[in-house]
Amino acid sequence: MSFKMGALIKGLGLGTNEKTKKQQTKKKDSIKGGFDGTKRKELDTEARHVAKKVKNMTRRMDEEELIKDDLKLKQIEGKDMLDENLWRERQQKSFRAEKNKEWREENEWREREEILMAELVCPVCGEEMLPPRQIYQCGIGHVLCQDCVGKDGPKVCIQGCGPITGRNIALEKVSLAIFGIDV
């Protein structure tokens, strides 16, 4: 096999070719001072590309953090709203229950008042026996007002139980307590 001597010398780098000297000086310069123009451009382009990637990554990470924080706030607000709605619901139920209780008590009191008022009506004259009227009774407990007993009216029970025995002071005190009248 035949070799060209120039190619062999050039390949081994032994020749004094100008290109070889230029290449050697470039190699020395690159070792001493840095990169040549094309390498520097490639590195600058790569550095800019990496910087853009890093910027984009940090921006995305910041956006993700903001989104996560927003979600946490919404969850907390949602929980607070749920708690607040539950609290309002309980307050409304409590308020309704309180109103219903007051209404029932008021109605019960009205019914009791009507029953008591019916008991405090004189069976003879039909007038209410409110204080300061005196209330009289027979031996069994049937009641009459002072006007009906004091007149020439019955000195005996209209039910036929017997004579009027005296005043019913307990019923007079109950009447005073119910109607709050000071005598």
C-alpha positions as CSV (number, residue, x, y, z in Angstrom):
1,M,0.0,0.0,0.0
2,S,1.4,3.3,-0.9
3,F,1.1,6.4,1.2
4,K,1.6,9.9,0.3
5,M,4.2,11.3,2.4
6,G,2.7,14.8,2.7
7,A,-0.6,13.4,3.9
8,L,1.1,11.2,6.4
9,I,3.2,14.1,7.8
10,K,0.2,16.3,7.9
11,G,-1.9,13.6,9.6
12,L,0.8,13.1,12.2
13,G,1.2,16.8,12.6
14,L,4.9,16.7,11.9
15,G,5.0,18.9,8.8
16,T,5.7,22.6,8.6
17,N,2.6,23.3,6.7
18,E,1.1,26.8,7.3
19,K,-2.3,25.4,8.0
20,T,-0.8,23.2,10.6
21,K,1.0,26.1,12.3
22,K,-2.3,28.1,12.2
23,Q,-4.1,25.2,13.8
24,Q,-1.4,24.9,16.4
25,T,-1.6,28.6,17.3
26,K,-5.4,28.3,17.5
27,K,-5.1,25.3,19.7
28,K,-2.6,27.2,21.9
29,D,-4.8,30.3,21.9
30,S,-7.9,28.3,22.8
31,I,-6.0,26.7,25.6
32,K,-4.5,30.0,26.8
33,G,-7.2,32.6,26.3
34,G,-10.5,30.8,25.7
35,F,-12.7,29.8,22.9
36,D,-12.7,30.9,19.3
37,G,-15.6,32.9,17.8
38,T,-17.9,30.1,16.7
39,K,-17.5,28.3,20.0
40,R,-18.2,31.5,21.9
41,K,-21.4,32.1,19.9
42,E,-22.6,28.6,20.5
43,L,-21.9,28.9,24.2
44,D,-23.6,32.3,24.4
45,T,-26.6,31.0,22.5
46,E,-26.8,28.0,24.8
47,A,-26.4,30.2,27.9
48,R,-29.3,32.5,26.7
49,H,-31.4,29.4,26.0
50,V,-30.7,28.0,29.5
51,A,-31.4,31.4,31.1
52,K,-34.8,31.5,29.3
53,K,-35.6,28.0,30.5
54,V,-34.6,28.9,34.1
55,K,-36.8,32.1,33.9
56,N,-39.7,30.1,32.5
57,M,-39.3,27.4,35.2
58,T,-39.2,29.9,38.0
59,R,-42.2,31.8,36.6
60,R,-44.1,28.5,36.4
61,M,-43.1,27.6,39.9
62,D,-44.2,31.0,41.2
63,E,-47.5,30.7,39.4
64,E,-48.0,27.2,40.8
65,E,-47.3,28.5,44.3
66,L,-49.9,31.3,43.7
67,I,-52.4,28.8,42.5
68,K,-51.8,26.5,45.5
69,D,-52.1,29.5,47.9
70,D,-55.3,30.5,46.2
71,L,-56.7,27.0,46.5
72,K,-55.8,26.9,50.1
73,L,-57.4,30.2,50.7
74,K,-60.5,29.1,48.9
75,Q,-60.7,25.9,50.9
76,I,-60.3,27.9,54.1
77,E,-62.9,30.4,53.0
78,G,-65.1,27.6,51.9
79,K,-64.8,26.0,55.3
80,D,-65.4,29.3,56.9
81,M,-68.4,29.9,54.7
82,L,-69.6,26.4,55.5
83,D,-69.1,27.0,59.2
84,E,-70.7,30.5,58.9
85,N,-73.7,29.0,57.0
86,L,-74.0,26.3,59.6
87,W,-73.8,28.8,62.4
88,R,-76.5,31.0,60.7
89,E,-78.7,27.9,60.2
90,R,-78.4,27.0,63.8
91,Q,-79.1,30.6,64.9
92,Q,-82.2,30.7,62.7
93,K,-83.4,27.4,64.1
94,S,-82.7,28.6,67.6
95,F,-84.5,31.9,66.8
96,R,-87.5,30.0,65.3
97,A,-87.6,27.6,68.3
98,E,-87.5,30.5,70.7
99,K,-90.3,32.3,68.8
100,N,-92.4,29.1,68.7
101,K,-91.8,28.6,72.4
102,E,-92.9,32.2,73.1
103,W,-96.0,31.7,70.9
104,R,-96.9,28.5,72.6
105,E,-96.5,30.0,76.1
106,E,-98.5,33.0,75.1
107,N,-101.3,30.8,73.7
108,E,-101.1,28.5,76.7
109,W,-101.4,31.6,79.0
110,R,-104.4,32.9,77.0
111,E,-106.1,29.5,77.3
112,R,-105.4,29.5,81.1
113,E,-106.5,33.1,81.4
114,E,-109.8,32.2,79.6
115,I,-110.3,29.2,81.9
116,L,-109.5,31.4,85.0
117,M,-111.7,34.2,83.8
118,A,-114.5,31.7,83.3
119,E,-114.1,30.6,87.0
120,L,-114.1,34.3,88.1
121,V,-117.5,35.0,86.6
122,C,-120.4,35.2,89.0
123,P,-123.0,32.6,88.0
124,V,-125.9,34.9,89.2
125,C,-125.1,38.3,87.6
126,G,-122.6,37.2,85.0
127,E,-120.1,39.9,86.0
128,E,-116.4,39.2,86.4
129,M,-115.3,39.0,90.1
130,L,-112.2,41.2,89.7
131,P,-110.5,42.9,92.6
132,P,-111.6,44.8,94.7
133,R,-114.8,42.8,94.7
134,Q,-115.1,40.2,97.4
135,I,-115.7,36.6,96.5
136,Y,-118.1,34.4,98.6
137,Q,-118.6,30.6,98.5
138,C,-120.9,27.9,99.7
139,G,-119.8,24.8,101.7
140,I,-118.9,22.9,98.6
141,G,-116.9,25.8,97.0
142,H,-119.4,27.4,94.5
143,V,-118.6,31.1,94.3
144,L,-120.7,34.3,94.2
145,C,-119.7,38.0,94.0
146,Q,-120.2,40.4,96.9
147,D,-123.0,42.3,95.0
148,C,-125.1,39.2,94.6
149,V,-124.6,38.1,98.3
150,G,-124.9,41.6,99.8
151,K,-128.2,42.5,98.0
152,D,-131.4,40.9,99.0
153,G,-130.2,38.1,96.7
154,P,-129.5,34.5,97.6
155,K,-128.0,33.7,100.9
156,V,-127.9,30.1,99.8
157,C,-126.0,28.5,96.9
158,I,-127.7,28.7,93.6
159,Q,-126.7,25.1,93.0
160,G,-128.8,24.0,96.0
161,C,-125.8,22.9,98.1
162,G,-126.6,24.9,101.2
163,P,-126.0,28.4,102.7
164,I,-123.2,30.7,101.8
165,T,-120.5,30.1,104.4
166,G,-118.1,33.0,103.9
167,R,-115.5,34.6,101.7
168,N,-113.1,32.7,99.5
169,I,-110.0,34.7,100.3
170,A,-107.7,32.3,98.5
171,L,-109.5,32.9,95.2
172,E,-109.5,36.7,95.9
173,K,-105.6,36.5,96.3
174,V,-105.3,34.5,93.1
175,S,-107.4,37.1,91.3
176,L,-105.1,39.8,92.7
177,A,-102.0,37.9,91.6
178,I,-103.3,37.2,88.1
179,F,-104.5,40.7,87.3
180,G,-101.8,42.5,89.3
181,I,-104.2,44.9,90.9
182,D,-103.2,46.5,94.2
183,V,-106.0,47.1,96.7
